């Protein structure tokens, strides 16, 4: 059995050398495939010319973020069965997002989620609400990615000082801004495709090596991981194979588990950067092909994370993982170090970093597109802005978003990435999903219902997160146990905020007069189901 000393994290020169090669290669791809264009469609959708297979790879790359690789692997290594719930939730969520929401939205919209939500509504209030929601969700999601980047590079350099990790997060933010400014959606999509192949391949190689050590017997691996997590002298410790070991302590923790499950399953259907991926294909048929490719690749990957998490618990050890820079997020790189040495750790870490760069670039494009297209063009300029000026506004917004992401990532440094992602999922499930489903499938839905639903979900989810044990008052909270202003008992707010958003949308609709809000309902239904007229702007 391989065991690592807590101070040994490979050779920093080898780690950073391999890491730098990945950064240079991906940046080179962005420069080669991207040309200077002023059309908004080129910056936002890459010209909508990607095939279903290419976009399926890009969706996989966008969806398999740092949470999927670093966070879930670490969660399984530390919490076992309960950590596996993240893998199950992420995969089931993809099925819901792709088959219930994504294709109808692609057929109806143009660039952003707000295009769909405002299709048959009063444009300005709905676009304002949708843009606000998109910016908040993108920011919360970026926190997780930036925190993951800080922990990963800190591990490669052997840096445990939090101020130096903050410098690392700043460098990641600068790279992210460069990717977006140079490549737009086209360059980012190519990076995501390459990253998806590298990530799934790297995880497959690690899975093969872990299973090979136990004769390709998953039961033997699980039992060995379970024994490694328990103290052989006293039999105490975390039983990795025991369900609800983390969430079964009290009624509140059980409710937290239900709330987390709801956020994981419903959240991706409201994530703007995932839904925006479907605007990069030319037809509904290619959108469906994208879905098939993404489901296959994501499903395979999450099977790998089970083996990787158990392998890290067995071969690295929970104490070594938690003591390393980045904490639980370091499980996958440390496992790579134990399996293949310093060069292999550098390669896997480089792939993980490319994962983070691709995802944060996609998030930044989504946030900048929402502000430039929905706020600047559609609201401030009444849809009459020059496309070149709109792209310039989007680029400026990318820089602002990048700076805010750096500051937020420094504050969130050290948190488990999968946990931070679950908070972003809760906000997305609350603020966006109810309004999306009502818009697509309820003809009676009105402008007031849409605005009430978005703001109720957004405000309730955000406030409940701020005043939850996730932020203060508990040993694992973001601000630590010494600061306590929490009063909401659940770690995740989805169990409360999602029903509130659905209720607000219903009440807003039944208490408002129709006043032409349903004028485009039939046309929207035809478009969402058939793709006829997809991509055309509707302004009324």
C-alpha positions as CSV (number, residue, x, y, z in Angstrom):
1,X,0.0,0.0,0.0
2,X,1.3,3.4,-1.0
3,X,1.6,6.0,1.8
4,X,2.6,9.6,1.4
5,X,4.2,11.9,4.0
6,X,2.2,15.0,4.5
7,X,5.1,17.3,3.6
8,X,5.9,15.5,0.3
9,X,4.0,16.9,-2.6
10,X,6.3,16.2,-5.5
11,X,9.0,18.3,-7.1
12,X,7.7,21.9,-7.4
13,X,9.9,22.5,-10.5
14,X,8.5,19.4,-12.3
15,X,5.0,20.2,-11.2
16,X,5.1,23.8,-12.4
17,X,7.0,22.8,-15.6
18,X,4.3,20.4,-16.7
19,X,1.7,22.8,-15.5
20,X,3.2,25.7,-17.6
21,X,3.2,23.5,-20.7
22,X,-0.6,22.9,-20.3
23,X,-1.2,26.6,-19.9
24,X,0.9,27.5,-22.9
25,X,-0.6,24.8,-25.1
26,X,-4.2,25.8,-24.3
27,X,-3.5,29.5,-24.7
28,X,-1.9,28.7,-28.1
29,X,-5.1,26.9,-29.1
30,X,-7.1,29.9,-28.2
31,X,-4.9,32.2,-30.3
32,X,-4.9,29.9,-33.3
33,X,-8.6,29.1,-33.6
34,X,-9.8,32.7,-32.8
35,X,-9.7,35.6,-35.1
36,X,-10.6,39.2,-34.4
37,X,-14.3,39.6,-35.1
38,X,-16.8,42.3,-34.1
39,X,-20.0,40.3,-34.6
40,X,-21.7,39.5,-31.4
41,X,-22.6,36.0,-32.5
42,X,-18.9,35.2,-33.0
43,X,-17.9,36.3,-29.4
44,X,-21.0,34.7,-27.7
45,X,-21.6,31.5,-29.7
46,X,-18.5,30.9,-31.9
47,X,-20.8,31.5,-34.9
48,X,-23.0,28.6,-33.9
49,X,-21.0,26.2,-36.2
50,X,-19.9,23.5,-33.9
51,X,-21.1,19.9,-34.5
52,X,-23.1,17.9,-32.0
53,X,-20.0,15.8,-31.1
54,X,-17.8,18.8,-30.7
55,X,-20.4,20.6,-28.6
56,X,-21.0,17.4,-26.6
57,X,-17.3,17.4,-25.7
58,X,-17.5,21.1,-24.8
59,X,-20.6,20.6,-22.6
60,X,-18.6,17.8,-20.9
61,X,-15.7,20.2,-20.5
62,X,-18.0,22.9,-19.1
63,X,-19.9,20.6,-16.8
64,X,-16.9,18.7,-15.4
65,X,-15.6,21.5,-13.4
66,X,-13.1,21.6,-10.6
67,X,-15.9,20.4,-8.3
68,X,-16.4,17.2,-10.4
69,X,-12.7,16.2,-10.4
70,X,-11.1,17.7,-7.3
71,X,-14.2,18.3,-5.1
72,X,-16.0,15.1,-5.6
73,X,-12.9,12.9,-5.4
74,X,-12.0,14.6,-2.1
75,X,-15.6,14.3,-0.8
76,X,-15.6,10.6,-1.5
77,X,-12.2,10.2,0.1
78,X,-13.2,11.9,3.2
79,X,-17.0,11.1,3.5
80,X,-17.2,7.9,1.5
81,X,-20.8,7.0,0.6
82,X,-22.1,10.5,1.4
83,X,-19.5,12.0,-0.9
84,X,-20.7,9.7,-3.7
85,X,-24.0,11.5,-3.5
86,X,-22.4,14.5,-5.3
87,X,-21.6,12.3,-8.2
88,X,-25.1,10.8,-8.4
89,X,-26.7,14.3,-8.1
90,X,-24.5,15.9,-10.7
91,X,-25.2,13.1,-13.2
92,X,-29.0,12.9,-12.7
93,X,-29.1,16.7,-12.9
94,X,-27.5,16.5,-16.4
95,X,-30.3,14.3,-17.6
96,X,-32.9,16.7,-16.3
97,X,-31.1,19.7,-17.8
98,X,-30.5,18.3,-21.2
99,X,-33.9,16.7,-21.9
100,X,-36.3,19.0,-20.1
101,X,-34.8,22.5,-20.5
102,X,-31.7,22.8,-22.7
103,X,-33.1,22.0,-26.2
104,X,-36.3,24.0,-25.9
105,X,-34.3,27.0,-24.6
106,X,-31.8,26.6,-27.5
107,X,-34.7,26.6,-30.0
108,X,-36.3,29.7,-28.5
109,X,-33.3,31.9,-27.5
110,X,-30.5,33.7,-29.3
111,X,-27.5,34.2,-27.0
112,X,-28.6,34.2,-23.3
113,X,-31.1,32.7,-20.9
114,X,-32.9,36.1,-20.8
115,X,-33.7,35.8,-24.5
116,X,-36.0,32.9,-23.6
117,X,-37.5,34.3,-20.4
118,X,-38.4,37.6,-22.1
119,X,-39.6,36.1,-25.4
120,X,-43.3,36.6,-24.6
121,X,-42.9,39.0,-21.7
122,X,-42.3,42.7,-21.1
123,X,-38.7,42.9,-22.1
124,X,-37.0,45.3,-19.6
125,X,-38.2,44.0,-16.2
126,X,-37.6,40.3,-17.2
127,X,-34.2,40.9,-18.8
128,X,-33.1,43.0,-15.8
129,X,-34.1,40.2,-13.4
130,X,-32.6,37.4,-15.5
131,X,-29.3,39.4,-16.0
132,X,-29.1,40.0,-12.3
133,X,-29.6,36.3,-11.6
134,X,-27.0,35.3,-14.2
135,X,-24.4,37.6,-12.7
136,X,-25.0,36.5,-9.2
137,X,-24.9,32.8,-10.1
138,X,-21.8,33.1,-12.3
139,X,-20.1,34.9,-9.4
140,X,-20.9,32.2,-6.8
141,X,-19.9,29.5,-9.2
142,X,-16.6,31.3,-10.0
143,X,-15.8,31.3,-6.2
144,X,-15.6,27.5,-6.3
145,X,-13.4,27.4,-9.4
146,X,-11.0,30.1,-8.1
147,X,-10.7,28.5,-4.7
148,X,-9.9,25.2,-6.4
149,X,-7.2,26.8,-8.5
150,X,-5.6,28.4,-5.4
151,X,-5.5,25.1,-3.6
152,X,-4.2,23.2,-6.6
153,X,-1.4,25.5,-7.5
154,X,-0.5,25.9,-3.8
155,X,-0.2,22.1,-3.6
156,X,2.1,22.0,-6.7
157,X,4.3,24.7,-5.1
158,X,4.1,23.3,-1.6
159,X,2.7,26.7,-0.4
160,X,0.6,26.6,2.8
161,X,0.6,30.4,3.4
162,X,-2.9,31.7,2.6
163,X,-1.5,35.1,1.4
164,X,0.6,33.3,-1.2
165,X,-2.4,31.2,-2.2
166,X,-4.2,34.5,-2.7
167,X,-1.5,35.6,-5.2
168,X,-2.0,32.3,-7.0
169,X,-5.7,32.9,-7.3
170,X,-5.0,36.4,-8.7
171,X,-2.8,34.9,-11.4
172,X,-5.5,32.4,-12.3
173,X,-7.9,35.3,-12.7
174,X,-5.6,37.2,-15.0
175,X,-5.2,34.1,-17.2
176,X,-9.0,33.7,-17.3
177,X,-9.4,37.2,-18.5
178,X,-6.8,36.7,-21.2
179,X,-8.5,33.6,-22.5
180,X,-11.9,35.4,-22.8
181,X,-10.5,38.6,-24.3
182,X,-8.5,36.7,-27.0
183,X,-10.8,33.7,-27.8
184,X,-14.4,34.5,-26.9
185,X,-16.7,31.6,-27.1
186,X,-14.9,30.0,-30.0
187,X,-11.6,29.8,-28.3
188,X,-13.1,28.7,-25.0
189,X,-15.1,26.0,-26.7
190,X,-12.0,24.5,-28.2
191,X,-10.2,24.6,-24.9
192,X,-13.2,22.9,-23.3
193,X,-13.2,20.1,-25.9
194,X,-9.5,19.4,-25.4
195,X,-9.9,19.6,-21.7
196,X,-12.8,17.1,-21.7
197,X,-10.7,14.6,-23.6
198,X,-7.7,15.1,-21.3
199,X,-9.7,15.0,-18.1
200,X,-11.7,11.8,-19.0
201,X,-8.5,10.1,-20.2
202,X,-6.5,11.1,-17.2
203,X,-9.2,9.9,-14.8
204,X,-9.4,6.6,-16.8
205,X,-5.7,6.0,-16.4
206,X,-5.8,6.7,-12.7
207,X,-8.8,4.5,-12.3
208,X,-7.0,1.7,-14.1
209,X,-4.0,2.0,-11.9
210,X,-6.0,2.1,-8.7
211,X,-8.1,-1.0,-9.6
212,X,-5.0,-2.8,-10.8
213,X,-3.7,-2.7,-7.2
214,X,-6.7,-4.7,-6.0
215,X,-6.9,-7.1,-8.9
216,X,-9.7,-5.0,-10.5
217,X,-12.0,-5.9,-7.7
218,X,-14.1,-3.0,-6.6
219,X,-15.3,-4.7,-3.4
220,X,-11.7,-5.3,-2.3
221,X,-10.9,-1.6,-3.0
222,X,-13.9,-0.4,-1.0
223,X,-13.1,-2.6,2.0
224,X,-9.5,-1.5,2.0
225,X,-10.5,2.1,1.9
226,X,-13.0,1.5,4.7
227,X,-10.2,-0.1,6.8
228,X,-7.8,2.7,6.1
229,X,-10.3,5.3,7.4
230,X,-10.9,3.4,10.6
231,X,-8.4,3.4,13.5
232,X,-7.2,-0.3,13.7
233,X,-6.6,0.0,17.5
234,X,-10.0,1.4,18.6
235,X,-12.1,0.8,15.5
236,X,-13.1,4.5,15.6
237,X,-13.2,6.8,12.6
238,X,-15.4,7.4,9.6
239,X,-16.9,4.3,8.1
240,X,-16.8,5.2,4.4
241,X,-19.3,2.6,3.4
242,X,-22.0,3.7,6.0
243,X,-24.8,5.7,4.4
244,X,-25.7,9.0,6.1
245,X,-22.6,9.1,8.2
246,X,-22.4,12.8,7.6
247,X,-26.0,13.7,7.2
248,X,-27.8,11.3,9.7
249,X,-26.7,12.9,13.0
250,X,-29.9,14.9,13.5
251,X,-33.2,16.0,11.9
252,X,-31.6,19.2,10.7
253,X,-28.7,17.3,9.0
254,X,-31.2,15.0,7.3
255,X,-33.1,18.0,6.0
256,X,-29.8,19.4,4.9
257,X,-29.3,16.2,2.9
258,X,-32.7,16.6,1.2
259,X,-31.9,20.2,0.5
260,X,-28.5,19.4,-1.0
261,X,-30.0,16.7,-3.2
262,X,-32.6,19.1,-4.5
263,X,-29.9,21.7,-5.3
264,X,-27.6,19.1,-7.0
265,X,-30.4,17.7,-9.2
266,X,-32.3,21.0,-10.1
267,X,-29.4,23.4,-10.1
268,X,-27.7,22.6,-13.5
269,X,-31.0,23.2,-15.3
270,X,-30.7,26.8,-14.2
271,X,-27.0,27.4,-14.8
272,X,-26.7,30.0,-17.5
273,X,-23.2,28.9,-18.7
274,X,-24.4,25.3,-19.2
275,X,-27.5,26.3,-21.1
276,X,-25.6,28.8,-23.2
277,X,-23.6,25.9,-24.7
278,X,-26.6,24.9,-26.8
279,X,-26.5,28.2,-28.7
280,X,-23.2,27.1,-30.3
281,X,-24.8,24.4,-32.5
282,X,-26.8,25.1,-35.7
283,X,-29.8,22.8,-35.4
284,X,-32.0,21.0,-32.9
285,X,-30.7,17.7,-34.2
286,X,-27.1,18.7,-33.3
287,X,-28.3,19.8,-29.9
288,X,-29.7,16.3,-29.2
289,X,-26.4,14.8,-30.4
290,X,-24.6,17.1,-28.0
291,X,-26.8,15.7,-25.2
292,X,-26.0,12.1,-26.0
293,X,-22.3,12.7,-26.1
294,X,-22.3,14.7,-22.9
295,X,-24.4,12.1,-21.0
296,X,-22.2,9.2,-22.0
297,X,-18.9,11.0,-21.1
298,X,-20.2,12.6,-17.9
299,X,-21.7,9.2,-16.7
300,X,-18.4,7.4,-17.4
301,X,-16.4,10.1,-15.6
302,X,-18.5,10.0,-12.4
303,X,-18.0,6.2,-12.2
304,X,-14.3,7.0,-12.3
305,X,-14.6,9.4,-9.3
306,X,-15.9,6.6,-7.1
307,X,-12.7,4.6,-7.7
308,X,-10.5,7.7,-7.4
309,X,-12.1,8.7,-4.1
310,X,-11.8,5.3,-2.5
311,X,-8.3,5.0,-3.9
312,X,-7.2,8.3,-2.3
313,X,-8.7,7.2,1.0
314,X,-6.7,3.9,0.8
315,X,-3.4,4.9,-0.8
316,X,-3.0,8.5,0.5
317,X,-4.9,8.5,3.7
318,X,-7.4,11.0,5.1
319,X,-5.0,12.7,7.4
320,X,-2.5,13.4,4.6
321,X,-5.2,14.7,2.4
322,X,-6.6,17.1,5.0
323,X,-3.1,18.3,6.0
324,X,-2.1,19.2,2.4
325,X,-2.6,22.7,0.9
326,X,-6.1,22.7,-0.5
327,X,-7.4,20.1,2.0
328,X,-9.9,17.7,0.6
329,X,-9.4,19.2,-2.9
330,X,-5.9,17.8,-3.0
331,X,-7.0,14.2,-2.9
332,X,-6.8,13.6,-6.7
333,X,-3.3,15.2,-7.2
334,X,-1.9,13.4,-4.2
335,X,-3.3,10.1,-5.5
336,X,-1.6,10.8,-8.9
337,X,1.7,11.4,-7.0
338,X,1.3,8.1,-5.2
339,X,0.4,6.2,-8.4
340,X,2.8,7.6,-10.9
341,X,5.3,9.9,-9.3
342,X,6.1,13.6,-9.7
343,X,5.6,13.8,-13.5
344,X,2.3,12.1,-13.4
345,X,1.1,14.4,-10.6
346,X,2.2,17.3,-12.7
347,X,0.2,16.0,-15.7
348,X,-2.9,15.4,-13.7
349,X,-2.7,18.7,-12.0
350,X,-2.1,20.4,-15.3
351,X,-5.3,18.8,-16.6
352,X,-7.2,19.9,-13.5
353,X,-5.9,23.4,-14.0
354,X,-7.0,23.4,-17.6
355,X,-10.4,22.3,-16.4
356,X,-10.6,25.3,-14.1
357,X,-9.4,27.7,-16.8
358,X,-11.9,26.4,-19.3
359,X,-14.8,26.6,-16.8
360,X,-14.0,30.0,-15.5
361,X,-13.7,31.3,-19.0
362,X,-17.1,29.9,-19.9
363,X,-18.6,31.5,-16.8
364,X,-17.0,34.8,-17.6
365,X,-18.3,34.8,-21.1
366,X,-21.8,34.0,-19.8
367,X,-21.7,36.9,-17.3
368,X,-20.3,39.4,-19.8
369,X,-22.8,38.3,-22.5
370,X,-25.7,38.7,-20.1
371,X,-24.6,42.2,-19.1
372,X,-23.7,43.4,-22.7
373,X,-26.6,41.7,-24.5
374,X,-29.4,41.9,-21.9
375,X,-28.5,45.1,-19.9
376,X,-26.6,47.3,-22.3
377,X,-28.1,46.4,-25.6
378,X,-31.7,45.3,-24.8
379,X,-32.4,47.6,-21.8
380,X,-30.2,50.6,-22.1
381,X,-30.1,50.8,-26.0
382,X,-33.6,49.3,-26.7
383,X,-31.9,46.6,-28.8
384,X,-30.3,49.1,-31.2
385,X,-26.7,49.0,-30.0
386,X,-24.0,48.5,-32.6
387,X,-22.7,44.9,-32.5
388,X,-19.1,46.0,-32.2
389,X,-19.9,48.2,-29.3
390,X,-21.8,45.4,-27.6
391,X,-18.8,43.2,-27.9
392,X,-16.6,45.9,-26.4
393,X,-18.9,46.2,-23.5
394,X,-18.8,42.4,-23.0
395,X,-15.0,42.5,-23.0
396,X,-14.9,45.3,-20.4
397,X,-17.4,43.3,-18.3
398,X,-15.1,40.3,-18.5
399,X,-12.3,42.2,-16.9
400,X,-14.7,43.5,-14.1
401,X,-16.0,40.0,-13.5
402,X,-12.5,38.6,-13.4
403,X,-11.4,41.1,-10.7
404,X,-14.5,40.3,-8.6
405,X,-13.9,36.6,-9.0
406,X,-10.3,37.0,-7.7
407,X,-11.4,38.8,-4.6
408,X,-14.2,36.3,-3.9
409,X,-11.9,33.4,-4.6
410,X,-9.4,34.6,-2.0
411,X,-12.2,34.8,0.6
412,X,-13.5,31.3,-0.3
413,X,-10.0,29.7,-0.4
414,X,-9.8,26.4,1.5
415,X,-13.4,25.4,1.2
416,X,-14.4,22.1,-0.4
417,X,-15.2,22.9,-4.1
418,X,-18.1,20.5,-4.4
419,X,-19.7,22.1,-1.4
420,X,-19.3,25.6,-2.9
421,X,-20.7,24.4,-6.2
422,X,-23.8,23.0,-4.3
423,X,-24.5,26.6,-3.1
424,X,-24.3,27.9,-6.6
425,X,-26.6,25.1,-7.7
426,X,-29.1,26.1,-5.0
427,X,-29.1,29.7,-6.2
428,X,-29.6,28.6,-9.9
429,X,-32.3,26.1,-9.0
430,X,-34.2,28.8,-7.0
431,X,-33.7,31.9,-9.2
432,X,-33.8,30.5,-12.7
433,X,-35.4,27.0,-12.9
434,X,-38.9,27.9,-11.8
435,X,-39.2,30.8,-14.2
436,X,-37.7,28.7,-17.0
437,X,-40.1,25.8,-16.6
438,X,-43.1,28.1,-16.2
439,X,-42.1,30.0,-19.4
440,X,-41.6,26.9,-21.5
441,X,-44.6,24.9,-20.3
442,X,-47.2,27.3,-18.9
443,X,-49.0,29.5,-21.5
444,X,-50.7,31.6,-18.8
445,X,-47.3,32.6,-17.2
446,X,-46.9,36.4,-17.1
447,X,-44.3,39.1,-16.7
448,X,-45.1,39.7,-13.1
449,X,-44.9,35.9,-12.4
450,X,-41.5,35.7,-14.0
451,X,-40.1,38.7,-12.2
452,X,-41.5,37.6,-8.8
453,X,-40.2,34.1,-9.3
454,X,-36.6,35.2,-10.2
455,X,-36.2,37.8,-7.5
456,X,-37.9,35.6,-4.8
457,X,-35.6,32.7,-5.6
458,X,-32.5,34.8,-5.9
459,X,-33.0,36.8,-2.7
460,X,-34.2,34.0,-0.5
461,X,-31.4,31.6,-1.6
462,X,-28.7,34.2,-1.2
463,X,-29.9,35.4,2.2
464,X,-30.4,31.9,3.6
465,X,-26.9,31.0,2.4
466,X,-25.4,34.1,4.2
467,X,-27.2,33.2,7.4
468,X,-26.5,29.5,7.3
469,X,-23.9,27.3,9.0
470,X,-22.1,27.2,5.6
471,X,-20.9,30.8,6.2
472,X,-20.5,31.1,10.0
473,X,-20.8,29.4,13.3
474,X,-19.6,25.9,12.5
475,X,-16.1,24.3,12.4
476,X,-16.2,23.9,8.6
477,X,-17.9,27.3,7.8
478,X,-16.3,29.8,5.4
479,X,-15.7,32.4,8.2
480,X,-14.9,29.8,10.9
481,X,-16.5,28.9,14.2
482,X,-15.4,32.1,16.0
483,X,-17.8,34.3,14.0
484,X,-21.4,33.3,14.3
485,X,-24.4,35.2,12.8
486,X,-26.2,32.1,11.4
487,X,-29.8,31.5,12.2
488,X,-30.9,29.3,9.3
489,X,-30.2,25.7,10.4
490,X,-29.6,24.0,6.9
491,X,-26.3,24.1,5.0
492,X,-28.1,24.4,1.7
493,X,-31.2,26.6,1.2
494,X,-32.8,24.8,-1.8
495,X,-35.4,23.0,0.2
496,X,-36.9,26.3,1.2
497,X,-35.9,28.7,-1.6
498,X,-37.0,26.6,-4.6
499,X,-40.6,26.1,-3.4
500,X,-40.8,29.8,-2.6
501,X,-39.7,30.7,-6.1
502,X,-42.3,28.4,-7.7
503,X,-45.0,29.8,-5.3
504,X,-44.0,33.4,-6.2
505,X,-44.2,32.7,-9.9
506,X,-47.7,31.2,-9.5
507,X,-49.0,34.0,-7.3
508,X,-47.5,36.7,-9.5
509,X,-49.2,35.1,-12.5
510,X,-52.7,34.6,-11.1
511,X,-52.8,38.1,-9.5
512,X,-51.8,39.9,-12.7
513,X,-53.9,40.9,-15.7
514,X,-52.8,39.2,-19.0
515,X,-52.4,42.4,-21.0
516,X,-50.8,40.7,-24.0
517,X,-48.3,38.7,-22.0
518,X,-49.5,35.6,-23.7
519,X,-49.4,37.0,-27.2
520,X,-46.3,35.0,-28.2
521,X,-47.1,31.9,-26.1
522,X,-48.2,29.7,-29.1
523,X,-45.3,30.9,-31.3
524,X,-42.8,30.2,-28.5
525,X,-44.3,26.7,-28.0
526,X,-43.9,25.9,-31.7
527,X,-40.3,27.2,-31.7
528,X,-39.3,25.4,-28.5
529,X,-40.6,22.1,-29.8
530,X,-39.5,22.4,-33.5
531,X,-36.6,24.8,-33.6
532,X,-38.4,26.9,-36.2
533,X,-36.9,30.4,-36.2
534,X,-34.4,29.7,-33.6
535,X,-31.9,32.5,-33.0
536,X,-34.1,35.3,-34.3
537,X,-34.5,38.2,-31.9
538,X,-38.0,39.0,-30.8
539,X,-38.4,42.6,-29.5
540,X,-41.9,43.8,-28.6
